[in-house]
Amino acid sequence: MAFLFGKRPKPDELVKKWKAEIRKEIRGIERAVLDIEREEKKVITSIKQLAKAGDRKSAQILAKELLKSKKAKERLYESRATLNSISMQLQQQLSMLRIAGCMQKSGQIMGMMNDIIKLPQLQAVMSAMGQEMMKAGLIEEMIADTFEDDELDEEADEEVQKVFDNILAGLPAYKATKPEPINEKDDDEVDDEMVARLAALSK
């Protein structure tokens, strides 16, 4: 009721609220990872079909999208670990509250909040939480930077090729060859809908 009528919530109420919000965001991250993995399985099947049909170029383009999704998943896993760490730090603050009756500034929490707010999926929720933490005196400032898009440069061609080779290693008559350069204009040759779905999930 305190939140509804503008009454300043007690510190222990705030900490419990933050921990509940963090648990919700962690569940969201886990769902996002599962969505990516489901789409990846479809992409891997398509890569094999394209390779069998002799359309190596299109298969490599899908392998590139697969590599981007892998990097997006790694970022989500890191974010989940950071959220868990913030939750543990908040639990410590809750313990201190019971002893000292107030929260203490935490550079550790501030650093982790500044890291986690860079993830676009979490930016709105964590920014609002950060503002509440600043008002409560737990942290000093928030930095609203975002992660840069996972664009792959030419040096990533070999990494894409490794993904490609690993997927096709079991196919008959497949031989790993030197990677062909992948141009963005070649995207028209592949399943645009599949690429778009995977790219959307990887953001």
Residue frames as a rotation matrix with the C-alpha (Angstrom) as fourth column:
MET 1
0.562 0.827 0.000 0.00
0.827 -0.562 0.000 0.00
0.000 0.000 -1.000 0.00
ALA 2
0.250 -0.548 -0.798 2.93
0.321 -0.731 0.603 2.31
-0.914 -0.407 -0.007 0.66
PHE 3
-0.740 -0.569 0.359 3.86
0.491 -0.092 0.866 2.24
-0.460 0.817 0.348 -3.04
LEU 4
-0.169 0.778 0.606 0.32
0.952 -0.029 0.304 3.19
0.254 0.628 -0.736 -4.11
PHE 5
0.787 0.610 -0.095 -0.12
0.604 -0.729 0.321 6.29
0.126 -0.310 -0.942 -1.96
GLY 6
0.492 -0.651 0.579 3.38
0.013 -0.659 -0.752 7.74
0.871 0.378 -0.315 -2.29
LYS 7
0.887 -0.205 0.414 4.41
-0.439 -0.095 0.893 6.86
-0.144 -0.974 -0.174 1.25
ARG 8
0.072 -0.951 -0.300 8.13
-0.925 0.049 -0.378 6.23
0.374 0.305 -0.876 1.39
PRO 9
0.783 0.249 -0.570 8.65
-0.129 0.961 0.243 2.45
0.609 -0.117 0.785 1.61
LYS 10
0.734 -0.539 0.413 10.81
-0.442 0.083 0.893 0.98
-0.516 -0.838 -0.177 4.33
PRO 11
-0.098 -0.882 -0.461 14.32
-0.984 0.018 0.175 -0.14
-0.146 0.471 -0.870 3.28
ASP 12
-0.695 -0.175 0.698 13.52
-0.224 0.974 0.021 -3.81
-0.683 -0.142 -0.716 3.92
GLU 13
0.392 0.889 0.237 10.40
0.138 0.198 -0.970 -3.52
-0.910 0.413 -0.045 1.73
LEU 14
0.578 -0.256 -0.775 12.51
-0.765 -0.500 -0.405 -2.01
-0.284 0.827 -0.485 -1.06
VAL 15
-0.517 -0.854 0.052 15.10
-0.801 0.504 0.322 -4.78
-0.301 0.125 -0.945 -0.87
LYS 16
-0.407 0.449 0.795 12.40
0.142 0.891 -0.431 -7.46
-0.902 -0.063 -0.426 -1.02
LYS 17
0.681 0.676 -0.282 10.78
-0.111 -0.285 -0.952 -5.68
-0.724 0.679 -0.119 -3.97
TRP 18
0.225 -0.694 -0.684 14.11
-0.957 -0.288 -0.023 -5.47
-0.181 0.660 -0.729 -5.83
LYS 19
-0.707 -0.504 0.495 14.85
-0.463 0.860 0.214 -9.13
-0.534 -0.078 -0.842 -5.20
ALA 20
0.062 0.820 0.569 11.40
0.256 0.538 -0.803 -10.10
-0.965 0.196 -0.177 -6.55
GLU 21
0.764 0.186 -0.618 11.96
-0.461 -0.513 -0.724 -7.99
-0.452 0.838 -0.306 -9.69
ILE 22
-0.228 -0.933 -0.278 15.37
-0.947 0.147 0.286 -9.57
-0.226 0.329 -0.917 -10.21
ARG 23
-0.550 0.091 0.830 13.88
-0.038 0.990 -0.134 -13.08
-0.834 -0.106 -0.541 -9.95
LYS 24
0.561 0.824 0.072 11.33
0.120 0.005 -0.993 -12.09
-0.819 0.566 -0.097 -12.59
GLU 25
0.562 -0.413 -0.717 14.04
-0.799 -0.493 -0.343 -10.78
-0.212 0.766 -0.607 -14.93
ILE 26
-0.556 -0.768 0.318 16.12
-0.677 0.640 0.363 -13.94
-0.482 -0.014 -0.876 -14.45
ARG 27
-0.117 0.602 0.790 13.11
0.280 0.783 -0.555 -16.05
-0.953 0.157 -0.260 -15.48
GLY 28
0.806 0.411 -0.427 12.73
-0.218 -0.464 -0.858 -13.79
-0.551 0.785 -0.284 -18.54
ILE 29
0.009 -0.899 -0.438 16.37
-0.973 -0.109 0.204 -14.33
-0.231 0.424 -0.876 -19.47
GLU 30
-0.633 -0.246 0.734 15.98
-0.241 0.964 0.116 -18.10
-0.736 -0.103 -0.669 -19.15
ARG 31
0.399 0.831 0.387 12.92
0.297 0.282 -0.912 -18.01
-0.867 0.479 -0.134 -21.44
ALA 32
0.694 -0.189 -0.695 14.85
-0.634 -0.618 -0.465 -15.89
-0.341 0.763 -0.549 -23.96
VAL 33
-0.427 -0.902 0.065 17.71
-0.799 0.410 0.439 -18.43
-0.423 0.136 -0.896 -23.98
LEU 34
-0.367 0.371 0.853 15.26
0.205 0.927 -0.315 -21.29
-0.907 0.059 -0.417 -24.59
ASP 35
0.729 0.652 -0.207 13.65
0.001 -0.303 -0.953 -19.34
-0.684 0.695 -0.222 -27.46
ILE 36
0.277 -0.726 -0.629 17.06
-0.931 -0.365 0.012 -18.78
-0.238 0.583 -0.777 -29.05
GLU 37
-0.637 -0.583 0.504 18.00
-0.497 0.810 0.310 -22.44
-0.589 -0.053 -0.806 -28.67
ARG 38
0.128 0.762 0.635 14.74
0.300 0.580 -0.757 -23.59
-0.945 0.287 -0.154 -30.28
GLU 39
0.864 0.179 -0.471 15.37
-0.326 -0.514 -0.793 -21.29
-0.384 0.839 -0.386 -33.24
GLU 40
-0.076 -0.981 -0.180 18.99
-0.925 0.002 0.381 -22.43
-0.373 0.195 -0.907 -33.45
LYS 41
-0.379 -0.018 0.925 17.90
0.004 1.000 0.021 -26.05
-0.925 0.012 -0.379 -33.88
LYS 42
0.687 0.682 0.252 15.79
0.310 0.038 -0.950 -25.03
-0.657 0.731 -0.186 -36.87
VAL 43
0.671 -0.505 -0.543 18.70
-0.708 -0.655 -0.264 -23.07
-0.223 0.562 -0.797 -38.33
ILE 44
-0.360 -0.840 0.405 21.08
-0.655 0.537 0.531 -26.01
-0.664 -0.074 -0.744 -37.90
THR 45
0.031 0.473 0.881 18.60
0.394 0.804 -0.445 -28.26
-0.919 0.361 -0.161 -39.76
SER 46
0.922 0.347 -0.171 18.40
0.022 -0.488 -0.873 -25.68
-0.386 0.801 -0.457 -42.57
ILE 47
0.232 -0.923 -0.307 22.19
-0.885 -0.331 0.327 -25.42
-0.403 0.196 -0.894 -42.77
LYS 48
-0.466 -0.395 0.792 22.44
-0.159 0.918 0.364 -29.18
-0.870 0.044 -0.491 -43.25
GLN 49
0.402 0.716 0.571 19.71
0.518 0.337 -0.787 -29.16
-0.755 0.612 -0.235 -45.89
LEU 50
0.871 -0.117 -0.478 21.36
-0.387 -0.762 -0.519 -26.31
-0.304 0.636 -0.709 -47.80
ALA 51
-0.117 -0.993 0.034 24.75
-0.817 0.116 0.565 -28.00
-0.564 0.039 -0.825 -47.65
LYS 52
-0.288 0.087 0.954 23.31
0.233 0.972 -0.018 -31.27
-0.929 0.217 -0.301 -48.94
ALA 53
0.714 0.638 0.288 21.68
0.472 -0.135 -0.871 -29.34
-0.517 0.758 -0.398 -51.79
GLY 54
0.004 -0.834 0.551 25.06
0.997 -0.038 -0.064 -27.82
0.074 0.550 0.832 -52.65
ASP 55
0.555 0.236 0.798 24.10
0.263 -0.960 0.100 -24.28
0.789 0.154 -0.594 -51.58
ARG 56
-0.018 -0.700 -0.714 27.17
0.954 0.203 -0.223 -23.73
0.301 -0.685 0.664 -49.45
LYS 57
-0.740 -0.302 0.601 27.01
0.235 -0.953 -0.190 -19.92
0.631 0.001 0.776 -49.60
SER 58
0.108 0.882 0.459 23.52
-0.433 -0.374 0.820 -19.73
0.895 -0.287 0.341 -48.09
ALA 59
0.641 0.075 -0.764 24.46
0.506 0.707 0.494 -22.30
0.577 -0.703 0.415 -45.46
GLN 60
-0.405 -0.877 -0.260 27.44
0.833 -0.236 -0.500 -20.18
0.377 -0.419 0.826 -44.44
ILE 61
-0.533 0.289 0.795 25.24
-0.221 -0.955 0.199 -17.09
0.817 -0.069 0.573 -44.09
LEU 62
0.625 0.779 -0.048 22.99
-0.214 0.230 0.949 -19.01
0.751 -0.583 0.310 -41.69
ALA 63
0.304 -0.610 -0.732 26.10
0.845 0.527 -0.088 -20.17
0.439 -0.592 0.676 -39.82
LYS 64
-0.691 -0.529 0.492 27.01
0.312 -0.833 -0.457 -16.51
0.652 -0.163 0.741 -39.39
GLU 65
0.017 0.790 0.612 23.61
-0.564 -0.498 0.659 -15.81
0.826 -0.357 0.437 -37.81
LEU 66
0.720 0.191 -0.667 24.11
0.300 0.781 0.548 -18.85
0.626 -0.595 0.505 -35.59
LEU 67
-0.284 -0.913 -0.295 27.40
0.810 -0.064 -0.583 -17.41
0.513 -0.404 0.757 -34.38
LYS 68
-0.594 0.148 0.791 25.69
-0.262 -0.965 -0.016 -14.10
0.760 -0.217 0.612 -33.55
SER 69
0.503 0.861 0.082 23.01
-0.412 0.155 0.898 -15.94
0.760 -0.485 0.432 -31.56
LYS 70
0.375 -0.472 -0.798 25.72
0.718 0.692 -0.072 -17.84
0.586 -0.546 0.599 -29.67
LYS 71
-0.713 -0.675 0.190 27.30
0.444 -0.645 -0.621 -14.55
0.542 -0.359 0.760 -28.63
ALA 72
-0.227 0.733 0.641 23.88
-0.558 -0.637 0.532 -13.20
0.798 -0.236 0.554 -27.62
LYS 73
0.683 0.466 -0.562 23.31
0.108 0.696 0.710 -16.27
0.722 -0.546 0.425 -25.43
GLU 74
-0.159 -0.837 -0.524 26.70
0.836 0.168 -0.522 -15.79
0.525 -0.521 0.673 -23.76
ARG 75
-0.760 -0.072 0.646 25.71
-0.106 -0.967 -0.232 -12.20
0.641 -0.245 0.727 -22.99
LEU 76
0.280 0.940 0.193 22.40
-0.524 -0.019 0.852 -13.39
0.805 -0.340 0.487 -21.51
TYR 77
0.512 -0.164 -0.843 24.18
0.577 0.793 0.196 -15.97
0.636 -0.587 0.501 -19.34
GLU 78
-0.614 -0.789 -0.026 26.55
0.600 -0.445 -0.664 -13.28
0.512 -0.424 0.747 -18.08
SER 79
-0.483 0.522 0.703 23.59
-0.481 -0.829 0.285 -11.02
0.732 -0.200 0.651 -17.31
ARG 80
0.594 0.711 -0.376 21.85
-0.104 0.532 0.841 -13.79
0.798 -0.460 0.390 -15.40
ALA 81
0.077 -0.667 -0.741 24.99
0.859 0.422 -0.291 -14.35
0.507 -0.614 0.606 -13.32
THR 82
-0.812 -0.377 0.446 25.22
0.178 -0.888 -0.425 -10.61
0.556 -0.266 0.787 -12.62
LEU 83
0.007 0.908 0.419 21.56
-0.552 -0.346 0.759 -10.48
0.834 -0.237 0.499 -11.55
ASN 84
0.617 0.165 -0.770 22.16
0.402 0.775 0.488 -13.40
0.677 -0.610 0.411 -9.18
SER 85
-0.406 -0.854 -0.324 25.17
0.799 -0.159 -0.580 -11.57
0.444 -0.495 0.747 -7.72
ILE 86
-0.645 0.261 0.718 23.11
-0.305 -0.950 0.070 -8.39
0.700 -0.174 0.692 -7.23
SER 87
0.455 0.881 -0.130 20.41
-0.282 0.281 0.917 -10.46
0.845 -0.381 0.376 -5.48
MET 88
0.313 -0.430 -0.847 23.02
0.788 0.615 -0.021 -11.96
0.530 -0.661 0.531 -3.13
GLN 89
-0.765 -0.612 0.203 24.39
0.438 -0.724 -0.532 -8.49
0.472 -0.318 0.822 -2.35
LEU 90
-0.253 0.773 0.581 20.86
-0.514 -0.616 0.596 -7.28
0.819 -0.148 0.554 -1.62
GLN 91
0.608 0.436 -0.664 20.37
0.250 0.689 0.680 -10.21
0.754 -0.579 0.310 0.75
GLN 92
-0.292 -0.793 -0.535 23.49
0.878 0.000 -0.479 -9.07
0.380 -0.609 0.696 2.60
GLN 93
-0.776 0.082 0.626 22.04
-0.131 -0.991 -0.033 -5.57
0.617 -0.107 0.779 2.76
LEU 94
0.301 0.953 -0.015 18.86
-0.293 0.108 0.950 -7.05
0.908 -0.282 0.311 4.24
SER 95
0.361 -0.262 -0.895 20.93
0.774 0.619 0.131 -8.75
0.520 -0.740 0.427 6.94
MET 96
-0.728 -0.686 -0.001 22.72
0.596 -0.632 -0.495 -5.47
0.339 -0.361 0.869 7.71
LEU 97
-0.345 0.702 0.623 19.38
-0.297 -0.712 0.637 -3.68
0.890 0.035 0.454 7.87
ARG 98
0.593 0.636 -0.494 18.24
0.203 0.475 0.856 -5.97
0.779 -0.608 0.153 10.65
ILE 99
0.108 -0.656 -0.747 21.40
0.985 0.173 -0.010 -5.20
0.136 -0.735 0.665 12.64
ALA 100
-0.791 -0.583 -0.184 22.17
0.597 -0.802 -0.027 -1.55
-0.132 -0.131 0.983 11.83
GLY 101
0.022 0.917 -0.399 18.69
0.587 -0.335 -0.737 -0.38
-0.809 -0.218 -0.545 10.82
CYS 102
0.569 0.148 -0.809 19.86
-0.468 -0.751 -0.466 1.22
-0.676 0.643 -0.358 7.56
MET 103
0.851 -0.302 0.430 21.39
0.522 0.581 -0.625 0.37
-0.061 0.756 0.652 4.19
GLN 104
0.212 -0.856 -0.471 25.00
0.035 -0.475 0.879 1.18
-0.977 -0.202 -0.071 3.42
LYS 105
0.547 -0.072 -0.834 26.35
-0.790 -0.376 -0.485 2.43
-0.279 0.924 -0.263 0.10
SER 106
0.375 -0.378 0.846 27.62
0.189 0.925 0.329 -0.42
-0.907 0.037 0.418 -2.04
GLY 107
-0.084 -0.515 -0.853 30.16
-0.819 -0.452 0.354 0.19
-0.568 0.728 -0.384 -4.79
GLN 108
-0.871 -0.232 0.433 29.83
-0.034 0.908 0.419 -3.48
-0.490 0.350 -0.798 -5.71
ILE 109
-0.038 0.946 0.321 26.10
0.687 0.258 -0.679 -3.22
-0.726 0.195 -0.660 -6.39
MET 110
0.467 0.197 -0.862 26.60
-0.293 -0.885 -0.362 0.07
-0.834 0.422 -0.356 -8.26
GLY 111
-0.519 -0.759 -0.393 29.21
-0.677 0.084 0.732 -1.52
-0.522 0.646 -0.557 -10.54
MET 112
-0.813 0.253 0.524 27.00
0.384 0.910 0.157 -4.51
-0.437 0.329 -0.837 -11.30
MET 113
0.258 0.948 -0.186 23.96
0.481 -0.293 -0.826 -2.30
-0.838 0.124 -0.532 -11.92
ASN 114
0.213 -0.255 -0.943 25.97
-0.636 -0.769 0.064 -0.22
-0.742 0.586 -0.326 -14.39
ASP 115
-0.861 -0.508 0.013 26.92
-0.349 0.611 0.711 -3.44
-0.369 0.608 -0.703 -16.20
ILE 116
-0.606 0.659 0.445 23.45
0.609 0.745 -0.273 -4.97
-0.512 0.105 -0.853 -16.28
ILE 117
0.217 0.749 -0.627 21.70
0.091 -0.655 -0.750 -1.80
-0.972 0.106 -0.210 -17.46
LYS 118
-0.521 -0.502 -0.691 23.60
-0.629 -0.322 0.708 -2.06
-0.577 0.803 -0.148 -20.78
LEU 119
-0.888 0.241 0.392 21.48
0.393 0.840 0.373 -5.04
-0.240 0.486 -0.841 -21.84
PRO 120
-0.822 0.563 0.087 18.58
-0.388 -0.665 0.639 -3.62
0.418 0.491 0.764 -23.91
GLN 121
-0.170 0.814 -0.556 16.08
0.256 0.581 0.773 -6.20
0.952 -0.011 -0.307 -22.58
LEU 122
0.053 0.121 -0.991 16.75
0.976 0.205 0.077 -5.14
0.212 -0.971 -0.108 -18.99
GLN 123
-0.728 -0.556 0.400 17.44
0.491 -0.831 -0.261 -1.44
0.478 0.006 0.878 -19.41
ALA 124
-0.130 0.759 0.638 13.98
-0.247 -0.648 0.721 -0.08
0.960 -0.064 0.272 -18.51
VAL 125
0.763 0.473 -0.441 13.46
0.232 0.436 0.869 -2.24
0.603 -0.766 0.223 -15.42
MET 126
0.184 -0.782 -0.595 17.02
0.975 0.221 0.012 -1.93
0.123 -0.583 0.804 -14.10
SER 127
-0.603 -0.338 0.723 17.10
0.346 -0.927 -0.145 1.83
0.719 0.162 0.676 -14.75
ALA 128
0.300 0.811 0.502 13.97
-0.315 -0.412 0.855 2.29
0.900 -0.415 0.132 -12.62
MET 129
0.789 -0.062 -0.611 15.43
0.523 0.590 0.615 0.04
0.322 -0.805 0.498 -9.94
GLY 130
-0.247 -0.969 -0.005 18.68
0.887 -0.224 -0.404 2.00
0.390 -0.104 0.915 -10.03
GLN 131
-0.323 0.224 0.920 16.80
-0.113 -0.974 0.197 5.26
0.940 -0.041 0.340 -9.46
GLU 132
0.767 0.640 0.031 15.13
-0.157 0.140 0.978 3.72
0.622 -0.755 0.208 -6.42
MET 133
0.489 -0.671 -0.557 18.50
0.844 0.526 0.108 2.51
0.221 -0.523 0.823 -5.13
MET 134
-0.501 -0.666 0.553 19.96
0.519 -0.742 -0.424 6.00
0.693 0.074 0.717 -5.51
LYS 135
0.089 0.635 0.768 17.05
-0.402 -0.682 0.611 7.53
0.911 -0.363 0.194 -3.59
ALA 136
0.923 0.276 -0.269 17.50
0.082 0.542 0.836 4.91
0.377 -0.793 0.478 -0.88
GLY 137
0.582 -0.762 0.284 21.21
-0.808 -0.501 0.311 5.79
-0.094 -0.410 -0.907 -0.61
LEU 138
0.736 -0.278 0.618 22.41
0.111 0.949 0.295 2.35
-0.668 -0.148 0.729 -1.71
ILE 139
0.026 -0.720 0.694 24.26
0.979 0.159 0.129 3.51
-0.203 0.676 0.709 -4.84
GLU 140
-0.308 -0.264 -0.914 25.50
0.269 -0.946 0.182 6.84
-0.913 -0.189 0.362 -6.16
GLU 141
-0.118 0.203 -0.972 25.00
-0.785 -0.619 -0.034 6.87
-0.608 0.759 0.232 -9.92
MET 142
0.321 0.258 0.911 23.92
0.355 0.859 -0.369 4.91
-0.878 0.442 0.184 -12.95
ILE 143
-0.565 -0.516 -0.644 25.44
-0.485 -0.423 0.765 4.94
-0.667 0.745 -0.011 -16.44
ALA 144
0.387 0.886 0.257 22.87
-0.214 0.357 -0.909 4.34
-0.897 0.297 0.327 -19.19
ASP 145
-0.466 -0.564 -0.681 25.17
-0.840 0.041 0.541 2.91
-0.277 0.825 -0.493 -21.86
THR 146
0.720 0.658 0.221 24.05
-0.531 0.727 -0.436 0.01
-0.448 0.197 0.872 -24.05
PHE 147
-0.025 -0.689 0.724 25.84
0.222 0.702 0.677 -2.96
-0.975 0.178 0.135 -25.55
GLU 148
-0.339 -0.135 -0.931 26.97
-0.836 -0.412 0.364 -2.52
-0.433 0.901 0.027 -29.11
ASP 149
0.751 0.635 -0.181 25.39
-0.634 0.616 -0.468 -4.79
-0.186 0.466 0.865 -31.69
ASP 150
0.166 -0.673 0.721 27.20
-0.094 0.717 0.691 -8.07
-0.982 -0.182 0.056 -32.24
GLU 151
0.866 0.048 -0.498 28.29
-0.492 -0.100 -0.865 -7.24
-0.091 0.994 -0.064 -35.79
LEU 152
0.533 -0.688 0.493 30.87
0.384 0.716 0.583 -9.70
-0.754 -0.122 0.646 -37.07
ASP 153
0.410 -0.469 -0.783 33.80
-0.737 -0.675 0.018 -8.33
-0.537 0.570 -0.622 -39.04
GLU 154
0.552 -0.215 -0.806 35.89
-0.671 0.459 -0.582 -10.08
0.495 0.862 0.109 -41.68
GLU 155
-0.542 -0.826 0.155 38.13
-0.742 0.384 -0.549 -11.60
0.394 -0.412 -0.821 -39.02
ALA 156
-0.209 0.553 0.807 35.12
-0.728 0.462 -0.506 -13.58
-0.653 -0.693 0.306 -37.80
ASP 157
0.314 0.355 -0.881 34.90
-0.910 0.378 -0.172 -15.56
0.272 0.855 0.442 -41.07
GLU 158
-0.544 -0.601 -0.585 37.11
-0.394 0.799 -0.454 -18.31
0.741 -0.016 -0.671 -39.66
GLU 159
-0.869 0.294 0.398 34.97
-0.339 0.230 -0.912 -18.53
-0.360 -0.928 -0.100 -36.53
VAL 160
0.162 0.946 -0.282 31.86
-0.888 0.015 -0.460 -18.80
-0.431 0.325 0.842 -38.73
GLN 161
0.062 -0.229 -0.971 33.61
-0.760 0.620 -0.195 -21.53
0.647 0.750 -0.135 -40.69
LYS 162
-0.914 -0.403 0.041 34.29
-0.317 0.649 -0.692 -23.47
0.252 -0.645 -0.721 -37.48
VAL 163
-0.366 0.875 0.317 30.58
-0.562 0.064 -0.825 -23.36
-0.742 -0.480 0.468 -36.64
PHE 164
0.366 0.478 -0.798 29.80
-0.930 0.154 -0.334 -24.47
-0.037 0.865 0.501 -40.19
ASP 165
-0.338 -0.615 -0.712 32.32
-0.619 0.715 -0.324 -27.33
0.709 0.331 -0.623 -40.09
ASN 166
-0.911 -0.006 0.412 31.12
-0.365 0.474 -0.801 -28.59
-0.190 -0.881 -0.434 -36.71
ILE 167
0.008 0.998 0.065 27.52
-0.712 0.051 -0.701 -28.78
-0.702 -0.041 0.711 -37.92
LEU 168
0.663 0.316 -0.679 28.38
-0.748 0.330 -0.576 -30.59
0.042 0.890 0.455 -41.14
ALA 169
-0.327 -0.931 0.165 31.22
-0.935 0.344 0.088 -32.80
-0.138 -0.125 -0.982 -39.90
GLY 170
-0.433 0.180 0.883 28.98
-0.217 0.930 -0.296 -35.87
-0.875 -0.320 -0.363 -39.82
LEU 171
0.608 0.722 -0.330 27.55
-0.485 0.009 -0.874 -35.48
-0.629 0.691 0.356 -43.29
PRO 172
0.391 -0.448 0.804 28.76
0.616 0.777 0.133 -37.87
-0.684 0.443 0.579 -45.99
ALA 173
0.161 -0.438 0.884 31.26
0.963 -0.126 -0.237 -36.49
0.215 0.890 0.402 -48.48
TYR 174
0.970 0.137 0.200 31.65
0.097 -0.976 0.196 -33.25
0.222 -0.170 -0.960 -46.53
LYS 175
0.059 -0.988 -0.146 35.13
0.965 0.093 -0.243 -31.77
0.254 -0.126 0.959 -46.47
ALA 176
0.584 0.061 -0.810 36.12
0.462 -0.845 0.270 -28.64
-0.667 -0.532 -0.521 -44.56
THR 177
0.148 -0.521 0.841 37.39
0.926 -0.225 -0.302 -26.01
0.346 0.824 0.449 -46.94
LYS 178
-0.848 -0.496 -0.188 38.74
0.529 -0.818 -0.226 -22.51
-0.041 -0.291 0.956 -46.73
PRO 179
-0.055 0.907 -0.418 35.90
0.657 -0.283 -0.699 -20.13
-0.752 -0.313 -0.580 -45.73
GLU 180
-0.277 0.081 0.957 34.37
0.854 -0.437 0.284 -18.04
0.441 0.896 0.052 -48.47
PRO 181
-0.992 -0.048 -0.114 33.94
0.095 -0.885 -0.455 -14.32
-0.079 -0.463 0.883 -47.70
ILE 182
-0.251 0.968 -0.023 30.35
0.965 0.248 -0.086 -13.57
-0.078 -0.044 -0.996 -46.72
ASN 183
-0.953 -0.016 0.303 28.76
0.093 -0.966 0.240 -10.40
0.289 0.257 0.922 -48.07
GLU 184
-0.663 0.742 -0.100 25.61
-0.088 -0.209 -0.974 -8.84
-0.744 -0.637 0.204 -46.63
LYS 185
-0.274 0.577 -0.770 24.09
-0.940 -0.330 0.087 -8.70
-0.204 0.748 0.632 -50.14
ASP 186
-0.767 -0.056 -0.639 24.11
-0.305 0.908 0.286 -12.51
0.564 0.415 -0.714 -50.22
ASP 187
-0.843 0.466 0.270 21.43
-0.193 0.209 -0.959 -12.53
-0.503 -0.860 -0.086 -47.49
ASP 188
-0.098 0.853 -0.513 18.79
-0.956 -0.224 -0.189 -12.48
-0.276 0.472 0.837 -50.24
GLU 189
-0.349 -0.132 -0.928 19.72
-0.641 0.756 0.133 -16.07
0.684 0.641 -0.349 -51.07
VAL 190
-0.931 -0.047 -0.363 18.63
0.207 0.751 -0.628 -17.52
0.301 -0.659 -0.689 -47.71
ASP 191
-0.019 0.964 -0.265 15.40
0.831 0.163 0.531 -17.84
0.555 -0.211 -0.805 -45.77
ASP 192
-0.503 -0.203 0.840 14.85
-0.037 -0.966 -0.256 -14.21
0.863 -0.160 0.479 -44.79
GLU 193
0.501 0.791 0.351 12.17
-0.439 -0.117 0.891 -15.07
0.746 -0.600 0.289 -42.26
MET 194
0.738 -0.283 -0.613 14.40
0.576 0.737 0.353 -17.52
0.352 -0.614 0.707 -40.42
VAL 195
-0.366 -0.917 0.161 17.33
0.725 -0.389 -0.568 -15.06
0.583 -0.091 0.807 -40.36
ALA 196
-0.264 0.338 0.903 15.03
-0.308 -0.917 0.253 -12.30
0.914 -0.211 0.346 -39.09
ARG 197
0.785 0.609 -0.111 13.63
-0.125 0.331 0.935 -14.48
0.606 -0.721 0.336 -36.29
LEU 198
0.435 -0.706 -0.558 17.07
0.864 0.502 0.038 -15.51
0.253 -0.499 0.829 -35.09
ALA 199
-0.518 -0.646 0.561 18.39
0.488 -0.761 -0.427 -11.96
0.702 0.053 0.710 -35.33
ALA 200
0.134 0.662 0.738 15.44
-0.389 -0.649 0.653 -10.62
0.911 -0.375 0.170 -33.33
LEU 201
0.905 0.209 -0.371 15.96
0.197 0.567 0.800 -13.18
0.378 -0.797 0.471 -30.58
SER 202
0.191 -0.948 -0.254 19.68
0.931 0.257 -0.259 -12.40
0.311 -0.187 0.932 -30.47
LYS 203
-0.121 -0.197 0.973 19.21
0.099 -0.978 -0.186 -8.68
0.988 0.074 0.138 -29.72
